[in-house]
């Protein structure tokens, strides 16, 4: 049975990080667990603490500690290390990564690149609720229970920024902007129990 793929992203540019999160959200069973900017203290410990299946790194985000960070991550054989590279990145940097994505490519090529890297472990979408990823469904449940962005972030071990990005993706995919509308959707699709909703707050 295919498992859910957990990704940690190291990217300093807000728009690039948000764009990649949205892109990953289109793959069923794949989600970005956390985004780091690269300047965090004890970065490698924090990243590995999430036990990710994949780490995507923009080398520019960790320029001053690139070699040591990559060396640490390479000691984890079960984690796929992916470089988020531009076409101008030197070969000596590109060669540090087993896999890489060209950030200058279009949406389709990036998605295909991700699928190839993930390989056969990519989860097949279920017939029900296939429009949302597993992580989005998990987050939607928390929204329906009346939790704030901060409360959701704490419960799911995410940053508030990641929670907000997921909520935007959910709204965009479903075309539903209100919490009440999202709650109705979740109830109709058996994602939450009516008793939980009635007892919220």
SVG drawing of the C-alpha trace seen along z (x, -y; Angstrom):
<svg xmlns="http://www.w3.org/2000/svg" viewBox="-24 -36 56 38">
<polyline fill="none" stroke="black" stroke-width="0.4" points="0.0,0.0 1.4,-3.4 2.2,-5.7 1.8,-9.5 4.9,-11.4 6.1,-14.1 8.3,-16.9 10.3,-19.5 11.2,-22.5 14.2,-24.9 13.6,-28.0 14.2,-31.6 11.9,-33.3 8.3,-33.5 6.7,-33.3 8.8,-30.4 8.0,-28.5 4.3,-29.2 4.3,-28.2 6.0,-24.9 3.7,-24.1 0.7,-24.7 2.3,-22.6 2.9,-19.7 -0.7,-20.0 -1.8,-18.8 -0.2,-15.4 -2.5,-13.1 -0.8,-11.7 2.1,-14.3 2.3,-17.4 4.8,-19.9 5.2,-19.4 7.3,-22.5 9.1,-25.4 12.4,-26.7 14.2,-29.8 17.7,-28.3 18.8,-30.7 17.3,-28.9 19.5,-27.8 20.1,-24.0 18.5,-23.7 19.5,-20.1 18.1,-18.9 14.8,-20.7 14.4,-19.3 15.3,-15.8 12.9,-16.1 10.0,-16.0 11.2,-12.6 10.6,-13.6 10.6,-11.3 12.0,-14.1 14.0,-17.3 13.9,-20.0 16.6,-22.6 17.4,-25.8 21.2,-26.0 21.0,-29.8 19.0,-29.5 21.9,-27.7 24.8,-29.1 27.2,-29.5 26.6,-26.0 25.7,-24.2 28.3,-21.4 27.8,-20.6 24.0,-20.6 24.0,-18.3 26.6,-16.0 24.3,-15.6 21.2,-14.9 23.1,-12.4 23.7,-10.2 19.9,-9.5 19.5,-6.8 15.7,-6.8 15.4,-10.5 15.4,-11.7 17.5,-14.9 16.3,-17.1 18.0,-20.3 15.7,-23.2 18.0,-24.6 18.1,-27.2 19.6,-26.7 22.6,-28.8 23.6,-26.7 27.2,-25.4 27.7,-21.7 29.7,-21.3 26.6,-22.3 24.2,-20.2 26.4,-17.2 25.8,-17.3 22.2,-16.2 20.9,-12.8 17.8,-14.5 16.9,-18.0 14.1,-20.1 14.6,-23.0 12.8,-25.9 12.9,-27.8 10.6,-25.1 6.8,-25.4 4.2,-23.8 3.7,-20.7 7.4,-19.9 7.9,-20.5 5.0,-18.2 6.4,-15.5 9.8,-15.9 8.3,-15.5 6.4,-12.4 9.5,-10.8 11.5,-11.5 8.7,-10.1 8.3,-7.1 6.1,-4.1 5.5,-5.3 3.1,-7.9 -0.3,-7.2 -3.2,-6.5 -6.1,-8.9 -9.2,-7.5 -12.6,-7.9 -14.0,-10.1 -12.5,-13.5 -9.8,-13.1 -9.9,-16.8 -8.1,-17.4 -4.8,-15.9 -4.6,-13.9 -3.0,-16.9 -5.6,-19.3 -8.4,-17.0 -6.7,-16.8 -6.5,-20.6 -10.0,-21.0 -11.3,-18.9 -9.5,-21.3 -11.1,-24.3 -14.5,-22.8 -13.9,-22.2 -13.4,-26.0 -9.7,-26.0 -7.7,-29.1 -4.7,-29.1 -2.3,-29.1 -4.2,-26.2 -4.1,-24.2 -0.4,-24.9 0.2,-23.7 -1.9,-20.5 -0.4,-19.5 3.1,-20.7 3.1,-23.2 4.0,-26.8 1.1,-29.3 2.3,-30.2 2.0,-26.6 -1.5,-26.4 -2.6,-29.6 -1.2,-28.3 -3.1,-25.0 -6.3,-27.0 -5.9,-29.0 -5.4,-25.9 -8.5,-24.3 -10.5,-27.4 -9.2,-27.5 -9.9,-23.9 -13.4,-23.8 -14.4,-27.3 -15.8,-27.7 -14.6,-30.8 -16.5,-30.6 -16.0,-28.3 -19.7,-27.4 -19.5,-26.4 -16.4,-24.3 -18.2,-22.7 -21.1,-21.7 -18.7,-20.2 -16.9,-18.2 -20.2,-16.9 -21.5,-15.9 -18.3,-14.1 -18.1,-12.4 -14.9,-14.1 -16.1,-15.2 -18.8,-13.9 -21.8,-16.1 -21.4,-15.7 -17.9,-17.0 -19.1,-20.1 -22.0,-20.7 -19.6,-20.5 -17.0,-22.8 -16.1,-25.9"/>
</svg>
